[in-house]
């Protein structure tokens, strides 16, 4: 997804080479600036996380237009609340995901829709016909229902790893666990997910 964040602050969209700064903790450095309401630092965060937030939102929504609108709203709300964000070392994407999840839930409640399923980046860029789209929606619903049947942290690990595209290190920080523990959780979650899908086929 490409675009310019527009929240009524023109200079917010100015690009700044913060990410090119040689800094051992570049994200922390940018976050510390953004928390002080540095518009260019926040613009760098927008550039860095836009695609990941969009993929997460699009996972749960059947409409590209809705996904784009909600993704934009995620960053608008993040900007308004950025000065309340605590830089603790946890991945910033986890905070953005929380905002996105709340907006997606509100959207589903207002639209009274069933939760849809993930699509790959290839599907996102395609323009399928009505029959192909119907088949994809069926598959997405089938898999999403199975993911939602996973318990507790197993569901979180699958969402963070495969929907948010977070690394083992990022997931470990977000859930306050070791990377080894996350790998074990992922293995068990995928095993459970496979069992759920096979059971549902019967």
C-alpha positions as CSV (number, residue, x, y, z in Angstrom):
1,X,0.0,0.0,0.0
2,X,1.3,3.4,-0.9
3,X,0.1,6.8,0.2
4,X,0.7,9.9,2.1
5,X,-0.6,10.3,5.7
6,X,-2.8,13.3,5.8
7,X,-4.1,14.3,9.2
8,X,-4.4,18.0,8.6
9,X,-0.7,18.7,9.5
10,X,1.0,19.5,6.1
11,X,4.6,19.2,7.3
12,X,3.9,15.8,8.8
13,X,4.3,14.2,5.3
14,X,7.9,15.6,4.9
15,X,10.2,12.7,4.6
16,X,13.2,12.7,7.0
17,X,16.2,10.3,6.7
18,X,16.0,9.2,10.4
19,X,16.2,5.6,9.3
20,X,19.6,6.2,7.6
21,X,21.2,7.4,10.8
22,X,23.8,5.0,12.1
23,X,22.4,4.3,15.5
24,X,22.5,1.1,17.4
25,X,18.8,1.4,18.4
26,X,17.4,3.4,15.4
27,X,13.8,2.6,16.1
28,X,14.1,3.7,19.8
29,X,15.8,6.9,18.6
30,X,13.0,7.7,16.2
31,X,10.3,6.8,18.8
32,X,11.9,9.0,21.4
33,X,11.7,11.9,18.9
34,X,8.2,11.0,17.8
35,X,6.9,10.8,21.4
36,X,8.0,14.5,21.7
37,X,5.6,15.1,18.8
38,X,8.4,15.4,16.2
39,X,6.4,15.3,13.0
40,X,9.3,14.1,10.8
41,X,10.1,11.3,13.2
42,X,6.5,10.1,13.1
43,X,6.5,10.3,9.3
44,X,9.5,7.9,9.4
45,X,7.5,5.5,11.5
46,X,4.6,5.8,9.1
47,X,6.9,4.9,6.2
48,X,8.4,2.0,8.2
49,X,5.1,0.4,9.4
50,X,2.4,1.4,6.8
51,X,2.6,-1.9,4.8
52,X,2.6,-4.1,7.9
53,X,-0.4,-2.3,9.4
54,X,-2.2,-2.5,6.1
55,X,-1.6,-6.3,5.8
56,X,-2.9,-6.8,9.3
57,X,-6.1,-4.8,8.6
58,X,-6.6,-6.4,5.2
59,X,-6.3,-9.8,6.8
60,X,-9.5,-9.2,8.7
61,X,-11.5,-7.1,6.1
62,X,-12.9,-8.2,2.8
63,X,-12.6,-4.7,1.2
64,X,-9.4,-3.0,0.1
65,X,-11.1,0.4,0.5
66,X,-12.2,-0.4,4.1
67,X,-8.7,-1.7,4.8
68,X,-7.1,1.5,3.4
69,X,-9.4,3.7,5.4
70,X,-8.8,1.9,8.7
71,X,-5.1,1.8,8.1
72,X,-5.1,5.6,7.7
73,X,-7.2,5.9,10.9
74,X,-4.7,3.8,12.8
75,X,-1.9,6.3,12.1
76,X,-4.2,9.3,12.8
77,X,-5.0,7.9,16.2
78,X,-1.4,6.9,16.8
79,X,-0.3,10.5,16.1
80,X,-2.9,11.9,18.4
81,X,-1.8,9.6,21.2
82,X,1.9,9.3,20.5
83,X,2.9,11.5,23.4
84,X,1.4,8.9,25.7
85,X,3.4,6.1,24.2
86,X,6.0,4.6,26.6
87,X,9.3,3.6,24.9
88,X,10.0,0.3,26.7
89,X,11.8,-1.7,24.0
90,X,8.6,-3.5,23.0
91,X,8.0,-3.4,19.2
92,X,6.1,-0.3,18.1
93,X,4.2,-2.4,15.7
94,X,2.5,-4.2,18.6
95,X,1.0,-0.9,19.8
96,X,-0.1,-0.1,16.2
97,X,-1.7,-3.5,16.0
98,X,-3.7,-2.9,19.2
99,X,-5.1,0.3,17.7
100,X,-5.8,-1.6,14.4
101,X,-7.5,-4.5,16.2
102,X,-9.9,-2.1,18.1
103,X,-10.8,-0.3,14.9
104,X,-11.4,-3.6,13.0
105,X,-13.6,-4.8,15.8
106,X,-15.6,-1.6,15.8
107,X,-16.0,-1.9,12.0
108,X,-17.3,-5.5,12.3
109,X,-19.7,-4.5,15.0
110,X,-21.1,-1.6,13.0
111,X,-21.3,-3.6,9.8
112,X,-22.4,-6.8,11.5
113,X,-20.0,-8.8,9.3
114,X,-18.3,-12.1,9.8
115,X,-14.6,-12.0,10.3
116,X,-12.8,-12.7,6.9
117,X,-9.5,-14.5,6.3
118,X,-6.0,-13.5,5.3
119,X,-4.9,-13.0,1.7
120,X,-1.3,-13.2,0.5
121,X,0.4,-10.1,-1.0
122,X,-0.1,-11.7,-4.4
123,X,-3.8,-11.8,-4.0
124,X,-3.8,-8.2,-2.7
125,X,-2.3,-7.0,-5.9
126,X,-4.6,-9.1,-8.2
127,X,-8.0,-8.3,-9.5
128,X,-9.9,-11.6,-9.3
129,X,-13.2,-12.3,-11.0
130,X,-16.5,-12.9,-9.1
131,X,-16.1,-16.7,-8.9
132,X,-12.4,-16.6,-7.9
133,X,-13.2,-13.9,-5.3
134,X,-16.0,-16.0,-3.8
135,X,-13.7,-19.0,-3.6
136,X,-11.0,-16.9,-1.9
137,X,-13.5,-15.5,0.6
138,X,-14.7,-19.1,1.5
139,X,-11.1,-20.2,2.0
140,X,-10.3,-17.1,4.1
141,X,-13.3,-17.6,6.3
142,X,-12.4,-21.3,6.8
143,X,-8.9,-20.5,7.9
144,X,-9.8,-17.5,10.0
145,X,-12.3,-19.4,11.9
146,X,-9.7,-22.0,12.7
147,X,-7.2,-19.4,13.9
148,X,-9.8,-17.9,16.2
149,X,-10.2,-21.4,17.8
150,X,-6.6,-21.4,19.0
151,X,-6.2,-20.7,22.7
152,X,-4.6,-17.7,24.3
153,X,-0.9,-17.2,23.4
154,X,-1.0,-19.7,20.6
155,X,-3.5,-17.5,18.7
156,X,-1.4,-14.4,19.5
157,X,1.8,-16.0,18.2
158,X,0.2,-17.0,14.9
159,X,-1.2,-13.5,14.5
160,X,2.0,-11.7,15.3
161,X,4.2,-14.0,13.3
162,X,2.1,-14.6,10.2
163,X,-0.3,-11.6,10.0
164,X,1.9,-8.9,11.5
165,X,5.0,-10.4,9.9
166,X,7.0,-10.0,13.1
167,X,10.3,-11.7,13.7
168,X,10.8,-14.1,16.6
169,X,12.7,-11.4,18.4
170,X,9.9,-8.9,18.1
171,X,7.2,-11.4,19.2
172,X,9.4,-12.4,22.2
173,X,9.6,-8.8,23.3
174,X,5.9,-8.2,22.7
175,X,4.9,-11.2,24.8
176,X,7.7,-10.9,27.3
177,X,9.1,-14.4,26.5
178,X,12.3,-15.8,25.1
179,X,12.7,-16.5,21.4
180,X,13.0,-20.2,22.2
181,X,9.7,-20.1,24.0
182,X,8.1,-18.4,21.0
183,X,9.4,-21.0,18.6
184,X,7.9,-23.7,20.8
185,X,4.6,-21.9,21.0
186,X,4.5,-21.4,17.2
187,X,5.2,-25.1,16.6
188,X,2.4,-26.2,19.0
189,X,0.0,-23.5,17.6
190,X,0.6,-24.7,14.0
191,X,0.1,-28.3,15.1
192,X,-3.2,-27.4,16.7
193,X,-4.2,-25.3,13.7
194,X,-3.6,-28.3,11.4
195,X,-5.7,-30.5,13.7
196,X,-8.5,-28.0,13.7
197,X,-8.5,-27.6,9.9
198,X,-8.5,-31.4,9.4
199,X,-11.3,-31.9,11.9
200,X,-13.4,-29.2,10.2
201,X,-13.0,-31.0,6.9
202,X,-14.8,-34.0,8.2
